[in-house]
Amino acid sequence: MNTRFVTVARTADIKPGELAAFDVEGVRIAVANANGRFFAIDDTCTHEQCSLTEEGTLDGTVVTCGCHGAQFDVTTGRVLAPPALEPVKSYPLRIEQGAVAIEI
Amino acid sequence: MPPPFVIIGASLTGGTAAATLRQEGFDGDVILIGAEVQPPYERPPLSKQYLRGEAPFEKALVRPAGFYEHNRIETRFSTRATGVDPIERTVTLDTGAHVRYDKLLIATGVRNRRPPIPGLDLPGVFDLRTLSDADALRREMAAGRRAVVVGMGFIGCEVAASLRQKGVDVVSVDPSPAPLFRILGADVGRVLAAVHQDHGVHALFEDVVMRFEGGARVERVITASGRRLDCDFAVVGVGVEPVLDFLAGSGIDTANGILVDEYCRTTFEDVYAAGDVANHYHPVFHKQMRVEHWQNAMQQGAAAARSMLGKEQPYDAIHWFWSDQYDVNLQYAGFHDNWDQIVVRGRLEDRTFVAFYLNQGRIDAVVGINRAKDVRRAMPLIKSRDIVDPRQLADEAIDLRSLAPD
């Protein structure tokens, strides 16, 4: 399978404790700045398809979906609290010269 | 071998408690008793996605169907508890059986109030609590049919929204000046009234249903002001009451629910209560409260299970719930039953705002309309019990996170 890294933002564009969403080849991906560490997961909550970026909140490495309170670990995409039951997909991410690149 | 841990109420609370016992490593016997035929399921979809036929029932299950057997949790569904003897440590069932327990969790929840309105028992008059209630209502929901929704609390509002989304003509009747009036107050309530009116609900306020009339089925609803509302069916959502009758004579203290402390302990040793039925002491607010929220049902069930295992921690979660109506996502955090000030951040007419309900300068609760982030960010402010500056709460330029204590 061919994967490649796509640059989506500068690290300075995403402040600590914030999420930002990017369309990467048709997939909406959220990049989280967890106090200086960056992670990429699907932006769409697996419960009711809300955008984690638009209404969600990030606390450490935990993102809480704004619609119904489901929580995910941004480092892995794992579900930490229902009502979501399925994890969100997690993407490899790398930082190079101040740019955030996601492997897709 | 000690007697089992027994859970009465195969609900979100009871199911979560049973699962938590196993997660926490308990390997003794567990019996889960429930009045309904289904394994534990979540009720929020019954007024929304499931009611509208958008999601299958299986999505609402608390745990997959095989979970209980796989985890050695004995289930007795379609079975009611009829008595508890906390001295003999037994539960009596409607089958006549007596079940001994080592520890007991009561999670019987609430039932719908059935006010003495003539005609309430006519076919075509529905209420909504269980899966079978939702199934019965679904069979009535066809575009162009006419429904009267009695009561514009959360159930009434969500059902009215789902009915409109399926093309049903809806007239609603509520004695208050606005939907959810007791919780929201007049100004915020009117925003929600306008949302329903914009979606075609003919919303009548400050009027009371006097009787349901009809022959073989309901045909019209008569109100105190003399309105005659012709309809094909009606849905009644006028509040709930905790399910306590089976505790009569048990000695377990009740008052608007089962009285428990912050560890979910009742007045009897080894008897716990959680969920909608539990009138619990809240250590943040320093008072007893009983709530009917999805998140409390789940988290308090888990907390009670840990208490049963001797791993108790004070249950001090800030209560939170949501209600989806059309494209409106309403969220609530905290607890309030009155207020001396309401502060609004955002503009009511924009339908994206958060309202803070204050008493003596402290935030007891917040209500957000399409403002999930601010609701979440207000929760530490509620928990801190600090005096807040209303001007800062209202100032959109100030991030609520900056007002929270470190």
Interface residues (C-beta under 8 A of the other chain):
Chain A: G17 E55 G56 T57 T64 G66 C67 H68 G69 P82 P83
Chain B: E42 P44 W294 Q295 M298 W320 W322 D324 N329 A372 K373 R376 R377 R401
